[in-house]
Amino acid sequence: MAGQPAIDPMHQFSVHKIWQGPTFHVGGLTLDMSITNSVASMIAGAVIIVLFFALTARREIVPNRAQALAEALYNIVDKVLVTPIIGHQGRPYIPYLFTLFCVILVLNLMGVLLAIGNVAGLSLTFTVTSQLAITATLAVLTFFSVFILGFIKHGPKFLGLFFPSGMGVIGAILMAPIEMISYFVRPVTLAMRLFGNMLGGHVVMALFGSFVVALGILGLSGGVATLAFVPSVLSFAMIVALTGLELVVAVLQAFVFVALATVYLNEVVNFGHGH
């Protein structure tokens, strides 16, 4: 309609400053210490995680609901992922994997639970995990931490991961480049999977939200236009359904990210053991 603002479902992913901070020049680098909506969301997520576990760190035999939730989250990483996949040798790495799981889970849930504000034009939150720079940072940090750990634990023998056994010298040499490509593409798939799922879901929710508002306004015109209330209500029902689906995806993507990180870590911890 003429005069109506264009629907822009990507606007919710725009990074903008909410506090102008100092700027430092270090060599050829410029460090801007301003707080953006992305940084503010990450700070809020960190505060939520710290407060939650600070308040649930109780030694009661019979846990309350909050403590039971905290223990359930820990058991997901410990009993469902690390112990079955790596074994007891993986226990030293639980703190990192558990932190990774909590960070992704909280940031995902924040983006879903407060995303309804975007429908009303309110920037209540910023979906951090819908930014490729963030998911790529988490993926690269995890991947190269595991890769470096492999050399620390096994030295040059760790390169044997790229040379399949039982293929002969020529076959192993031919397969080595393929194995290396498939190995080093892992952080790309880790980052893209989380990024794509969070981005796509929020775009669809924003589109249906715009349908609710636009069709509702059209229905107020009266006459035949009142029929627009029908698709407006249906669009609202879709938002409710999509919100439930996005909550499931938010939890599932945090689980999948850490599950894959655990599998990669298993290749290092149980290198050559066929675990």
C-alpha positions in Angstrom: 0.0 0.0 0.0 1.2 3.5 -0.8 2.6 5.4 2.1 3.1 2.3 4.2 6.7 1.4 5.4 8.3 -1.5 3.6 8.4 -4.8 5.5 12.0 -5.5 6.5 12.3 -8.8 8.4 16.1 -8.4 8.4 16.0 -5.1 10.4 15.9 -7.1 13.7 19.4 -8.4 12.9 21.0 -4.9 12.5 23.8 -4.1 14.8 23.7 -0.6 16.2 25.4 1.3 19.1 23.4 1.9 22.2 26.3 3.5 24.1 29.3 5.4 22.6 32.5 4.3 24.2 36.1 5.4 23.8 38.2 4.4 20.8 41.8 3.1 21.1 44.3 2.9 18.3 46.8 0.0 18.8 49.2 -0.1 15.9 47.1 -0.4 12.7 44.0 -1.6 14.7 41.2 0.6 15.9 39.4 -0.8 19.0 35.9 0.7 19.5 34.8 0.1 23.0 31.2 1.1 22.3 28.3 -1.1 23.5 26.1 -2.4 20.7 22.8 -4.2 21.0 24.7 -7.4 20.3 27.2 -6.8 23.1 24.5 -5.8 25.5 22.6 -9.0 24.8 25.7 -11.1 25.4 26.4 -9.2 28.7 22.8 -9.8 29.7 23.1 -13.5 28.8 26.3 -13.8 30.9 24.6 -12.1 33.9 21.6 -14.5 33.6 23.9 -17.6 33.6 26.0 -16.4 36.5 23.0 -15.4 38.6 21.2 -18.6 37.8 24.0 -20.9 38.9 24.9 -18.7 41.9 21.4 -19.0 43.2 21.1 -22.7 42.5 24.4 -23.8 43.9 22.9 -25.5 46.9 24.0 -28.7 48.7 20.5 -29.8 49.6 19.7 -33.5 49.3 16.2 -32.7 48.1 16.7 -30.0 45.4 14.2 -27.3 44.7 12.9 -26.7 41.1 15.7 -24.3 40.2 18.4 -26.6 41.5 16.8 -29.6 39.7 16.9 -27.6 36.5 20.6 -26.8 37.0 21.4 -30.4 37.7 19.4 -31.5 34.7 21.3 -29.2 32.4 24.6 -30.5 33.8 23.5 -34.1 33.3 22.7 -33.4 29.7 26.4 -32.7 29.1 27.8 -35.2 31.5 25.5 -38.3 31.3 24.0 -37.9 27.8 27.1 -36.6 25.9 30.5 -36.8 27.5 30.3 -40.1 29.4 28.7 -42.2 26.5 30.8 -40.6 23.8 34.2 -40.1 25.3 34.1 -42.1 28.6 35.4 -41.1 31.9 38.5 -39.7 30.2 36.4 -36.8 29.0 35.4 -35.5 32.5 38.2 -32.8 32.6 36.6 -31.2 29.5 33.0 -31.1 30.9 33.4 -27.5 32.3 34.1 -26.1 28.8 31.4 -28.1 27.1 28.9 -27.3 29.8 29.7 -23.6 29.6 29.4 -23.7 25.8 26.0 -25.4 26.1 24.7 -22.9 28.6 25.9 -19.9 26.6 24.3 -21.0 23.4 21.1 -22.2 25.1 20.6 -18.9 27.0 21.4 -16.7 24.0 19.1 -18.8 21.8 16.2 -18.6 24.3 16.7 -14.9 24.8 16.3 -14.4 21.1 13.1 -16.4 21.0 11.3 -15.4 24.2 11.8 -11.6 23.7 11.5 -11.6 19.9 7.8 -10.8 20.2 9.0 -7.2 20.9 10.2 -7.0 17.3 6.6 -7.4 16.1 5.6 -4.3 17.9 8.7 -2.4 16.8 10.5 -2.7 20.2 14.1 -3.8 20.3 13.8 -5.8 23.5 16.6 -8.2 22.6 19.1 -9.1 19.9 19.4 -12.7 18.7 23.2 -13.0 19.1 23.3 -16.5 17.6 21.7 -15.2 14.4 25.0 -13.4 13.7 27.5 -15.5 11.7 30.4 -13.7 13.3 29.3 -15.0 16.7 28.6 -18.5 15.7 31.8 -18.7 13.7 33.8 -17.4 16.7 32.3 -20.2 18.9 32.9 -22.8 16.2 36.5 -21.7 15.5 37.4 -21.5 19.2 36.0 -24.9 19.8 37.6 -26.5 16.8 41.1 -25.2 17.1 41.1 -25.8 20.9 40.4 -29.5 20.1 43.0 -29.5 17.3 45.7 -27.9 19.5 44.8 -30.3 22.3 45.4 -33.2 19.8 49.0 -32.1 19.2 49.6 -31.5 22.9 48.5 -35.0 23.8 49.8 -37.0 20.8 52.4 -34.8 19.0 53.0 -35.5 15.3 51.2 -38.9 15.7 47.9 -36.9 15.6 48.5 -36.3 11.9 47.7 -40.0 11.5 44.0 -38.8 11.7 44.3 -37.7 8.1 45.8 -41.0 6.8 43.2 -43.8 6.9 44.7 -47.2 7.9 44.4 -50.3 5.7 44.6 -48.4 2.4 48.2 -48.7 1.6 50.7 -45.9 1.1 49.4 -44.7 -2.2 45.7 -44.9 -1.2 46.5 -43.1 2.1 48.3 -40.3 0.3 45.5 -39.8 -2.1 42.9 -39.8 0.6 44.8 -37.4 2.9 43.7 -34.2 1.1 40.1 -35.3 1.2 40.3 -36.2 4.9 42.0 -32.8 5.7 39.3 -30.9 3.8 36.5 -32.7 5.5 38.2 -32.2 8.9 38.9 -28.4 8.5 35.4 -27.7 7.1 34.0 -28.7 10.5 34.0 -25.2 12.0 32.1 -23.9 8.9 29.3 -26.5 9.3 29.2 -25.8 13.1 28.8 -22.1 12.6 26.4 -22.3 9.6 24.1 -24.8 11.2 23.5 -22.6 14.3 23.4 -19.4 12.4 21.0 -20.7 9.7 18.5 -22.2 12.1 18.3 -19.1 14.3 18.2 -16.7 11.4 15.6 -18.5 9.4 13.2 -19.0 12.2 13.2 -15.3 13.3 12.8 -14.1 9.7 9.6 -16.3 9.3 8.3 -15.1 12.7 8.8 -11.5 11.7 7.1 -12.0 8.3 4.0 -13.5 9.9 4.1 -10.8 12.5 3.9 -8.2 9.8 1.0 -10.0 8.2 -0.9 -9.8 11.5 -0.5 -6.1 11.8 -0.9 -5.2 8.1 -4.0 -7.4 7.6 -5.5 -6.2 10.9 -5.2 -2.6 9.8 -6.7 -3.5 6.5 -9.6 -5.2 8.2 -10.4 -2.0 10.2 -11.2 -0.3 6.9 -14.7 -1.9 7.0 -16.7 -3.4 4.2 -15.3 -6.4 2.3 -11.9 -5.5 3.8 -13.0 -7.0 7.1 -12.3 -10.4 5.6 -8.7 -9.6 6.1 -9.2 -10.3 9.8 -9.3 -14.1 8.9 -5.8 -14.3 7.5 -4.6 -12.0 10.3 -5.9 -14.4 13.0 -4.4 -17.3 11.1 -1.1 -15.5 10.9 -1.2 -14.9 14.7 -1.9 -18.6 15.2 1.2 -19.4 13.1 3.3 -17.1 15.2 2.2 -19.0 18.3 3.0 -22.3 16.7 6.4 -21.0 15.3 7.3 -19.7 18.8 6.9 -23.1 20.3 8.9 -24.6 17.4 11.6 -22.0 17.8 11.9 -22.8 21.5 12.5 -26.5 20.6 15.0 -25.5 18.0 16.8 -23.2 20.4 17.4 -26.1 22.8 18.1 -28.6 20.1 20.7 -26.4 18.4 22.6 -25.9 21.6 22.6 -29.6 22.2 23.7 -30.4 18.6 26.5 -27.9 18.7 27.9 -29.4 21.9 27.3 -32.9 20.8 29.4 -32.4 17.7 32.1 -30.7 19.8 32.1 -33.8 22.0 32.5 -36.1 19.0 35.5 -34.0 17.8 37.0 -34.1 21.3 36.6 -37.8 21.4 38.9 -38.2 18.4 41.6 -36.5 20.4 41.0 -38.1 23.8 40.6 -41.6 22.5 42.9 -41.2 19.5 43.9 -44.6 18.2 41.7 -46.5 20.6 38.7 -47.0 18.4 36.4 -45.8 21.1 
